[in-house]
Amino acid sequence: MTWIPDTNELAPGVTIERRAIFWAPLAVAAAVLRAAQPARAANTPSAAPPLDWDDFIRLCPADAAEFARDASETGQDAYLHRIAAWAVRLKAAPDTKLGAFPGLDPKVEFGPSFRGVPFAVIQWRMAPRAILPAHCHPQASVCTVGIEGEARVRHFEVHGPAPAFDSGTKTPFLMRETRSQLVTPRRISTLSSTRDNIHYFEAGDAGARGLDITTGYGGDGSFSFVAFQPDKPKDPKKQLFEAVWTGMQL
């Protein structure tokens, strides 16, 4: 849009300046934009297509690698959302060999489906009504995606002072439930090193299968299970539970 001054003298030494609007350049620009829109639309996918496993492993790590460099609280969340955008498009999981975790009945099985940069993918399968006890993921983020069946996933955070997860002490501490959701095919649940870092799984009547896309930010991979009473909060209003670290063995 162009402004053109138009000055007229009303009396000797007195002038008034008016401005007229020249619309031609704007009209030309609008015509160009209208002409360009169909071309852009033709190059934009109407929907995100489903992915097979090979395409996911080829595309997702390369796309997410730059985001993984930011380990800040906000950076981890941006990274997890980036991975989730790929994971929800998965058509199926690979036929990974799984092994049962000792001490759990009904059975819960795990196995690595991918180890690479910036993440590893652990596949899990839960028998009907199986429970995977609450456990933490120190210095790690996890994007969980459902593949088959359903599992209720509950997330917790340490509330107030607490011993270190690897301290070996049985001193009780408080943890607060922050989220509870169903994980079913293509549904996502995430945790970072700073939020929702303890999670607890309970499979439905048909069992469940899914993937944990896990990224480490240091540490040696140690973790701890958490003993608590899932249905008996110490403070129901605040959803606070008394808990104890129990180590890596059940």
N, C-alpha and C positions, 0 to 999 in steps of 0.2 A: 504494500500500500504506500503511495507516494503523496506527500503533502506539497501543494504548490501555492506559494504566497501570492496574494492579490491585494495590492495596496492602492487605495484611492485617496486623493487629497480632498478633505471636506472644506477647508479654508486655508488661507495662507499660513503655513507652519503647522497645520493640524492634519494629521493623516490617520486613517484606520486601516489596519491590515486584516484581511480575511484569508482563510485557508480553504482551498478546494481539495477534495479527495479524488485522486486519480485511480480508478478501479481497474484499469486494464491489466497491470501486472498481476493483481490478485486473481483476476479471472483466468489468466493464462496458467498461473500456478495451480488453481483448482482443477483445471482441465488436465494438467499433467498428472496430478495425484489420482484423479479418477481413472486415467488410462493405465496408471501403474498398479492399481489395486488388483485387477484380475491376475496379473502376472505374479504378484506376491502370493495371492491366494493359491494359485496353481502349484507353487513351490512349498506350501505349508501343509504338512500331513493333517488329515482331518481327525486322526486319533493316533495314540501311541500304540504301535502294533505289538502283539505278544512276542516274547523272546524265548528261544530255546536256550538250553544251558550253555552251549558253546558260544552263542552270541553274547550272552550275559557276561561270561568270563572274559571275552575279548573286548567288550565295550565298557563295562562298568568300572573296572580298576583304572583304566586310562583316564576316564572322565573324572573319577573321584580323587585321583592322586593329588591334584593341586589343593583341593579342599582339605585333605588329610594333614597338610602341613600346619594348619592352624589348630593348635590343641587347646585354645582358650575355650571357655564355657560356650560362648556364642559360636565359635568356630566348629566345635564338635557337633552342635545342633545343626548347623548349616550342612556339614558333611553327612550327618545321618539322614537328613532329608534328601540329599542328593542320591545317596545309595538307595533309599526307599523308593525313589521315583523309578529306578531301574528294577528293583526287586518285585514290585507289584505287577510287573509285566511278565514275570516268569510263568511259562506254561507248565513246567514240571521240574522236579529235582532229579539229579542223576542217581543211578543205582549204586549208591555208596555202600560199602561193607560196613556194618554197624556192630558195635559190641555193647553188651549190657553193662550198666554201671553197677558195681558190687553193692549189695545190701538193699536194693530197692525191689519191692514186690507189691503190686504189679511192676512189670519190667519197664525200664527206661533205657534206651540205647542211643549211643553216640558214635560218630565217625567223621573224619575230615573229608569234605568234598572238594576243597580247594585250599591251597596254601600259597600265598603270593603277596604282592605289594599293591595296595596298602593294607589289605585285609586277608583274613582266613575265613573260610566258611565251614562251620560245623553243622552237620545234619543230625537231627534227633528224631526219634520215634518213641511214642509213649503208648503203652497198652491201655485198654479201656480203664478209666478211673485211676490211672497211675498218678502218682505225685512226685514231682521233682522238688525236693526241699528248697527253702529259701537259701540263696547264696549271693555273695557279692562278686563284683568284677573290678577289682582295684586297678586304677590307671588304664582303663579300657572303656571303649564304647561298643555297644552291641545293637544291631538292627535285626530284629526277629521277624521273619515272615512265615505265615502259615502256608502249608502245601496241601495237607489233607486233614479231615476231621476237624476237631476243635479242642482248644484248651483255654481255660481261664488263666490269665497271667496277672498277678498282683505285684505291684512295685512298692518299694519302701525306701526310706532314707533314714540314716542315723539321726536321732533327735537329741541334742544336748551332748554332754560329755560321754565318751565311750572308749574302752580300750582298743588298741590297734587290732585289726582283724587277725594278725599273725602273732599276737602277744602270748597266746597259749593260756591266758587267764580265763576263768569262768565267771568273771565279774559281770553281773547283769547290766544291760543298758536299755535305753528306749529307742525304738524305731517307729517312724510314722508311715502309715499307708498313704501313698500319694496317687495311686492310680490302680484301677481294676478293670480289665477288659477281656473280651473273647478274642482269641487269635484263631482265625479260620482262613481258608485259602485266600491269599492276596491281602490279608489284613496284617498291619504292621504294628509292632511294639518296639520302642527304643529306650535305651538308657545310655547315659554318658558317665564319665568318671566323676562328675559333680552332681548329677541329679538322677533320682530313681534307680540308684546303682544296685540295689538288692531286688532280685525278683524270684517269684515262686510260681510253679506251674501245677495245674491240676487238669488232667485230660478228661474229656467228656465220655459218654457211653460208648462211642465208636473209636475211642483213641484219638491220637493226633500225630501229625508229622510236620516238621518245619525245618527252617534253616536259621542259624545264628551267624550273622555276618559280623565278625569281631575284629576290632582294631586296637592294638596296644599302643600306649604312650609311655613306655618304659616299664620297669618292674620285671619280674622273672616269671610271670604267669600264675603266681600263687593266688589262692582265693580262700574263702572259708564258707562253710555252710553255717546257717543260723537256726538255732533251736528256739521255737516260740509256739504259742498256742494260737493257731490261725483264727479260731472262732471266739476267742476270749480276750478282747483288748483290755488293757489296764485302764484306759480312759476312752470309753466308747465315743464320746462327743468329739474328741480330737483324733480318734483312730490311732492311739498310741498303744504299742505292744511292748511288753517286756521280753527281751531277747538275750541270747548268749551265743558268742562265737564258738563253734565246735570243731573248726579245722577242716582239712580237705577230705577226711574220711568220715563216713557215716557210722 
